[in-house]
Amino acid sequence: MSVTAEKTEAWVESELRKLMTDRSQIPDPHPLYAHLREHTPIRVHAGVTLVTAHKYVNALFRDPRFSRHEAAKREVRLLGDGGPQDQVDRDADTAQIVMLINQDNPAHNRIRRIIDQVFRPKAVARWQDQIDTITSSLIDKVADRGEFDLLHDLGFPLPEAVICAMMGVPVEDHSLWSGWIQTSIGANTRTATPSAEARAAVREAHRNFLLYFRELVARRRTSLSDDLVSELVRAEEDGERLSELELLGTLQMLISAGHETTANLLGNGMLSLIRNPEQYQRLRKDPDLVANAVEELLRYETPSPWALPRVATEDIELPDGVILPKGSFTILAIASANRDSSVFPDGDKLDVTRENNRHLGFAAGPHFCLGSMLARMEAKAMFRAIVTRLPELELAEEPTWKHSFTRAMTGLKVRAVR
């Protein structure tokens, strides 16, 4: 669907309400994004500023006046259920605010320098064999099945098993994390006020995360090993270590940020390939294109379509002299920027051979995704296995989309083409 002059303001407002205020997923939001890029690339809706053009999104990611920390404090206050708080609740709130993803500089740089030791390429690369083994085992389970749910049989289990192995905990623990994550995502407050019931559920989820990781860290401190938790406990940079709440917030961040997004990269990516059969066949005939294809799938159907909200701490002048006013509560539409034709020729076309792919799927600037290398390793392993070990797949039924801040399906049922 292309941008046309017939699009009315009523249509735009209706689609924006579905996408933002109601948190409904539009099966294809890209016509709306294209219209906004062309006509109002910085658009205020229900008190939230949505930025859709690549040049503005890219610039704001890198601007120190564009504060994630201020937005995070607002979110934590909004999520409060209004009831009394004990020390665990207060610590859970603090852990949310001080986690790396919710910090600005200089605190962000300090925490990132410490954590980066654990995520340097050599440190992450040692998990490649484990990723390959888990991927192969998952493929074995579906290889002879005529029909299966690719998202739930392959997409979620891979990052779940990998992060549990990295943290040195039973894979069954991920069922606990998953429930807490879904509660937090499902009641996301960044574009709408949650109900008292939803706020209470989120508070309980954050409390459970804190207690779980507090107990896990305490165990590791008495018996350090080579798992991720132990490495973060040991990590030190220029004599500085993470505080306890910074450490607990970091562990929650690593689970929350890497779980749903990697699964959605695999699910959304496979849906995109099935709906673009010529690209799917090209990848099946030449699996060496997998690394390139992963970058294109990150661009084409971005698993995290919006960046976490930020607040402008002062007036910010953007390219072309456009001003983002001080105090603007702003969401950067990564999914829109990733199809901007001024940067990506034929941006609405999937091309697994696309070169110079400057997508923003992992953000940009200081908040460039800490786990990008791990996500790429998992995606490359799984897509290579799918196109080399499984028969050609087709949709068994049309997928439905979750009401979520992420670009997430409820499932992806596929069947082998016979």
N, C-alpha and C positions, 0 to 999 in steps of 0.2 A: 504494500500500500504506500503510495507516494504522497508527498505533500501537495495539496491542491489549494487553490484560492477558496474552494467551497467550504473549507473547514471554518466553522463558526466559533465565536467566543464561548458560546454555551457548550459546544462539544469539548473545547479545550478544558473548561472549568470542570465539566463532568468527568473527563478522563483523569484530570489531576486529583479530583476528590477520591476517585476509586484507588488511584495509585498511592496517594499520600495520606489523606485524612482517614480513610476507611481501612487502609492497609490491605486493600484487595489487590490481587495480582491481575493485571491485564495480560491475557495470553500473548499479545504482541504490543508492547509499549513503544516500539520504535517509531511508528508514525507520529505519535505524540512528541517524542523526543526530537524528531526531525523538524516538526512544525515549530517547536520552541526554539531550537537552534537558529532557525531562519528568522523568526519574528520577535521573540522575547527570550533571548538566551540567559537573561537573569530575570527570574519571574518570582514574585511574591504570591504565595497561596496559603491561606489560613495562618498567617504569621510566620511562615517558613519561606526562606529564599532558596529557590532551586536554580542551580547553575548548570547549564547543559552544553555550552560550547567548549571545545578542547582547550583553546587558548586561555580561557578564564579558569577552567578547572586545573590545568597544569600550573598556572601562575599561583593560584591560591594554595595549592598543595605545598608550595615552596615559600610562602610568605609567613614570616614569624609573627605578624600581627593577626594572623588567622588562628584563633586559639581553640584547640580541642579541650584543654583543661577547663576552661570556663563553661563550655557546653556540658562536659561530664558532671561538673558540680550541679548544674541545673537539673540534669537527668536524675542524679541521685536524690536530690531534694524532691523532685516530682514523684519518684518511685516510693518515697516514704508513705507508709499507710496511715500516718497520723497517730498511731498508737505509741505507747511507751517503748523505749529502746533500752536494752541492757548492753553490757560491754561487748558482747559478741556481735550484736547488731551494729554498734558503732564501729567496731573493727572491720566488719564486713563492708560497711559503707566506705571506710577509709581505704581498704584494699582495692575497691573499685576505682576510686579516684586516683590512687597513686600507681596503678598499673601502667606499664610503659605506653600503651596505646592511648591513654588518657592524659599524658603529660605534655607539656611544652618545654622548650629550652629555658634554662640550663638543666633542669631536672631530667628532661628526656635524654639529653646527651650523656649525662652521668650514668643513668640506668642502662641505656643502650650499650655503652662501652663495656659494662660488666657482662651483660647478657650475650653480647656478640661473641665472646670467647667460646661459648657453647655452640654457636651457630656459624662458626667459620666453615668455609667449604670443606676442609679436611675433616672437621668434626662431624659434619652432616653426612659426608660421603661414606663414612664407615657403616651407615645404615642401609646402603644399597642392596647388599646381599639379603638382608632381612626383608626389605621391601619386595625383592624379586621372589623370595620364598613364599611370602604371604600371598602375593598376587597369583602365583602358580597354583597354590592350594585353593584359592577362591575360584579360579577358572576351572579347576578340576571338578568342582562341585556342580557347575552348571553346564559343562561341556556336552553332556548327553541329554540335557533337558530340552524339549522342544520349545518350552515357554518358561520365562522367569522374569523376575523384577530386577532389572539391571541396577537400579538405584539402591535397593535394599539388599540385594545379593552380592553386589560388587562395589557399588559406589561408597556406601557407608562403612562396610566392614574393613576396607583397606586402611583408611586413615585411623579408624578406631583401633585396629590391631597394632598398627605401627606406633601410635603414640603410647599405647599401653606397654609395648615392648620397650620403648625408649625410657618410659618412667619406671619400669620395673614393677608393674602392678598387674594383677590378673585382668585378662581382657574383659571378664564379667563386670569389672568396675565401671566400664564405659556405659553400661545401661543406666547407672546412677547419674553420671555426668550428662548423658544425653537428655534425660528428663529435666534436669536443672537448666540445661542450655535451651531446650525448647520452651520452657516456661519463660525464660528471660526474653527470647526472641519473639515469642507469641504475644507477649504483653508490651512490646516495644513502645516507648512513649515519645519517640522523637518527633512524631508528627501529630499525635493525638493524646488527649488526657485519658489515662487508663482508669478502669473501675477500681473501687476500693478492694474488691476481691482479687483483681489482677495484681494490684500493688502488693497485697499481702503475700500472694504466691511468689512474686519475684523476690521479696524480702526473704522468704523462707529458702528459696533456691540459693541466693547469695550466702545466707547463713550456713547452709549445708556445704557449699563449696569451701567456705572458710574452715569449717570444722574438719572436713575431710583432709584438706591439704595441710592444715596445722598438725594433725595427727601423723600424716605421712612424713612431713619434714622432721618431726620429733623423732620418728623411728630412724630416719636416715642419719640424723646427727649422731646417733649412738652407734651406727654401723654404715659408714660411707662406702659406696661401691662405684661402679662406672656408669650408672644410669643418669638420666637427665636431671633428676631431682638432686642427686648427690653433687653433680657438676655445678649446678646453680648454687648449692649451699657453699661449695668451695670457691666459687668464682670471685675474683678480686681484681681490681684495676686501680693502679696508683694508690694502693693501700685502702681502697673503699670497697665495701661489700653492700649487698642489698639488705635493707632492714627486713625484719620479719614480715611486715605487711606488704612491702614491695615484693618480696619473694612469693608470698601467698597470692598476691594479685597477678604476678607474672605467670605462675602455674595455671591459674584460672584462665588467663588470657590465651595461653598456648593451647589449652583445650578448646575454648570457645571459638577462637579465631581459625583454628586449623581443622576443626571437625566438619562443620556444615559446609564451609566454603570448598574444601577439597572434594567432598562428596558431590556438591552441586556442579563443580567443574566437570567431573566424570559424567554425571547424569545429563546436564545441559549440553555438554559437548557431544555425547553420543546421540542425543535427540537431534542436534544440529546436523550431524553427519547423516543420520537416517533421512532427514528431510532434504538433504542435498546429496542425492545418491551418486552423482558424478564425482564429488569430492571423497565420499566414502570409498568408492571403487578405486580411486587414485591412491588412497592410503593403503587399501588392501593389496594393491599391486606393488606398492613401493613403501614398505614399512619404515624405511630409513627417513621418511618424511615426518615421522611421529613427533620429533622434537619441534619441528617447525609448526606442525599442526596444533600442538598444545598451545603455542603462543597465539595462533589464530583463533582458537576456541576461547581462550581467555579474553580476546578482544571482541569476538563476534557475539557471544552470549555470556557476558561477564557474570560470574557467580556472586560477586558482591557489587550489585549495580549502583549502590550509593555509598559514598564515604560516610563515616561517622560524622555527625553534625559538628560544626565549628561556630564560633562567635567572633565577629570582627571587633577587635579591641580598640580600633580607631578607624577613621575613613581610609579605605584602601583603594588606590588608583590602579586600575587594571589596564591591559592593552586597549588601545584606541581611546584612552582617556575616560573609560567607564568607571564610575565610583560605586564601590560597595560600602554603604553607610555603616558607621560605627554602631555596634549592637546588633547587627543583622545575624539572626540565627539561621545558619546556612547549611544546605546539603549539596554536595558536589555529585552530580549525576555521572558517575564513571561510565555506565553503560551507554549513555548518550555521547560522551566525549570520544568513546572508542569507535563510534561510527561516523564521526565528523568527517565529511568528504574533503575538507581543507587539509586534512592530515592523512586520511586513508582513502585513496581513490577507490571508487565502487565500494564504499564502506558497508553497504547493506548486502554485499556479496561475500559468501564464505569462500576463501581461497587458501587451501593448506600449503600452497607454495609462496604465499605472500612474503616479501622481503622487507627489511627495514621497518619491522612491525613495532612502532613506538607506542604500544597500548599502555593504558594506565590500570590494568587489571590488578596490579599489586601496589597501586597508589604511586606516589613520587615524593621526592624530597626527603626530609628527615623521617617521615613515617612510612617509607618504603617497607613493604612487608618483610618482617624478620624471618618468616618461614617460607619465603618464596622458593628457595632451593629445594626444600623438602617437598613442597607441593608439586613442583615440577618433576621431581624424581618419581613420586607416586603416580602422577598422571601419565608420564611417559611409559612407566612399567605397565600400567593397566591398559592403556590404549594399544600399545604394541601387542600385548597378549590377546586383546579382543580381536584385532585385525589379523593376527597370525594363527590363533588357536581355535577361534570360534567360527562357525559358518556365518554367512551374511545374515544380518538381523534386520527385522522390520518391526514396526509398531504393532503390538497386539491389541492395544486400545489407545485412544487419545488421552494424553496425560492431563491432569488438573494441577493447578498451581496453588500453593499455600498462601494464606494471608500472613505475610512475613516481610521483614525489612530486607531479607535476602531474596535472591531469585531462585526459588526452590519449588520443586514439584512434590506432590504427595507420593509419587512412585513413577516408575517407568517400565511398564510391562512390554516385553519384546518377545518375539518368537523367531526361530530359525526359518530362513527362506528355503523351501524345499523345491 
